[in-house]
Amino acid sequence: MANSPLPNDSHPPTKTLLVCPAYNAEKSLTQLIERISDCYNIDDVLIVDDGSTDSTPELLNRNQIKHLRLNPNQGKGVALKAGYLWGKEHGYHNVLAIDSDLQHAPEDIPKFINQNRREPQAALLGCRSFRTGSMPLARQLSNNLTSILISIFSDVRIRDSQCGYRLIPLSLLKYAPAKSGRFMYESETLFMLGACGAQISETSVRVIYNDSHSYINPFKVIIKFIGLFWRRLWY
């Protein structure tokens, strides 16, 4: 791996904001908030409502939880950027991103927090075990391909590049100014973090697939990702 240009702070802070992009999440939002409250301080949670057209805004107001409203819908990448900026402006040092559809178990939050205490400079990627066969085949194929390409490009072993459950120190983001606005934002961020020599570690998380509708077509992911990979080779 290339020598890292990143600062080495021997006493880094560990104040972490939980950021949750949400789009039409009315079916899962109440349960999500309840489960997060059982294992994390709800005052350190920010929901980014990405232009929902269902009752998500009303649920957020009713639960009196911190939230931002994007309108119209702008995509997960923009929602994450908004959450990162809010966290930086409010004195947080890390952001832990979690999806709103309950495919990320809130009960795994303490794993990230505890590992962050041991590796405060590292970006922590959720890593699912695929041995159970619970991930749909098309998603396994697209995930394997993107993970291999990112690993080759960044010289860091990445096994689950499409898991959005991840903790990133905000100090690292200036080295990863990803331009993608939607679902490719997370992959481009990984590219950049690996390329600049950032420490990247894995955190084991559960594999959960429920009836929630996915807005991502795995085959389109592959096509867009190959285009992103090709562009990254030339700049």
N, C-alpha and C positions, 0 to 999 in steps of 0.2 A: 504494500500500500504506500502511496505517496506520503511524504512528511506532512503532518497536519498543520495548517496555518492557524488553527484555532487556539484561543487563549487557554492557558492552564491555570484555572482558579482553584486553589487548594481548599477554599472554604466557600463553595458555591451555595446560594440559597435554594430552597426546594419548595417554594410556594407554588402550588399547582392549581390551575383553573381547568375544570372539566367543561369542554365545549361540545355541544350536541347540535349538529345541523338537522333540521327537521322540515320535512315537506309532506303535508297532508298526513300527519302522524296521529290523528285523533284516536285511532284504535289502540295504540300502544302507549301514548304519552302519559296517561295517569299512572299506569302500572310502572312505567319507566321511572317517573319521579319518585314513587313510593319506594322502589327497590334501591334507587340511588341514595335516598335519604337514610336507608338502613345501614349503609356502609361508607358514606361520605358526607361531608358538611355541605348541605344544600346551598349555603351562602357562597360557596365556591363553584357554583354551577351556572353556566350561561347557555341558554337555548337560542339558536339562531334560526328563526322561522323564515324559511326561504320561499316566501310568496305563497304560503298555503292557501287553498281555496275552500278547505273544510272548516271544522270548528277548532282547529289548532290554536288560533289567536285567542279565542274565548277561554280555552282550557288553560293557557299560559297565564292569562289575567286572573282567572279564578284561583289558580294555585299560587299566585303571587310570587312567581319565580323570575329571576332575572332573565331577560330575553331581548333580542334585537329582531327587528322586522325588516326583511328585504322584500321589495315589491317593485316589479314583478319577480317571478322565480328567475334566479341567475345561475343556479348550479352549485354543487357541493363545494367546488374549489373556491368560489367567491364567498360562500358561507363560512368556510374554514378561515379564509383570510380575514374576514370581518371579526371572527372570534379571536384570532391571534392578535389583531390590532387592539381589540378591546382589552385583552389580557395584558398586553404590554402597557397600555395607557393606565391600567389600574393596578400596576405594581406586581403582577405575577411574573414568575420566572420560567414556568413550564406550562404547556397546554397538553391536556390529555383529551384526545378526540374519541367520541363514542357515537355510534349510530343510534337513531331514534326508534328503529323497528324491532328492538329486543333480540337481534341476532348477535349483539355484543352483550354478554352477561355483566350487569353492573357489579355482581359479586366478585368479578376479577379486578375491579379497580384497586383494591389494596395490593395486589401483586405488582402493579406498575409503581405505586407510591413507594413500596418497600424496596423495589429494585432501583428506583431513582435515588434513594438514599445511599445505596451502595455504589451506583454508577451515575453520579449527578451530571456528568458531561455528555452522557450518551443519549442518542435517540433510541427509544425503546419501541420495537415493532411487535404487535401482537402476532403470535404464530400459532395457527391451528394445526391439529393433528388430522391428517387425511386418511388414516388407516381404518377409520370406522366406516368409510364409504358414504358418509352423510352429506358430503358436498356433491352437488350435481356434476355430472361428467364434463359438460361444456365449461363450467366454471373451473374445474380442476385443470383442464387443458390450457385455458387462457392464463390461469394463475401460474402454472408451471412455466409457460413460455416467457411471460413477463418477468418472472423471478429470475430465470436463467439469464436473460438479456441484461437485467439490472446488475446482477452479480458480476457478469463479464465486464460491463462498462465501468463499474465502480470499484472493482477489486475487493468487494465485501460479499460474503456469502449471505444471500437473501433467499429465504425459503417460502415466504408468504407475502409477496409484494402487494397483493390486493386486499390485505386485511387493513381496514381503516381504523382499527383500534390501536392507537399509538400515542406515545408521549414524546413530545419534542421540546427541548429547552429553547426558549424564545431567542436566546443569544445565537443559536445556530441558523436561524432563518435568514439572517443577512447574507449568509453564504449560499442560500438556496432560494433565490428570487424567482420561483417558478411562475411562468406566464399563463399556463393553462387555466381556464376558468371553471371547468366542470370536473368530471370524474378523473381526467388525466392529471389533474393537479397533484394528487398524492404520488403518482408514479414519477412525475417530473421532479418533485421535491426529493424523492429517494435518489434519483440520478445525481442530483446536484450535491446532496449530502455525502454520498459515496465518493464523488469525484474530488471533493475538497478535502477528503481525509477525515471526515467526522467519524467519531466512534458510533457504531450502530450495533445494538444488541437485540436479542429476542426475549419476549415474555410469553410464556405458554398461556393460551386462552382456550376457552371451550368452543366447540363447533356447534352452532345452533342454526338450523334452518326451519323457519316457520312458514305460515301462509302468506307473509307479507309480500307485496308485489315489488319486484325488482325493476328499476328503471334503466338498468344497464344490460345491453346485449353483449354476451361474452365474445362473440365473433367480431363485433364492431370494436370491442376493446382491443383485440389482437391487431386489427388493421390500423387503428389510431396509434396504438403503441409502437408498431413497427415504424410508422411515419415519425413519431417522436424520437425513437431511437436513431433513425437515419439522420434527422436534423441535428441531434446532439453530437453525432460523429464529426460534423463539419463546423461547429462553433463551440 
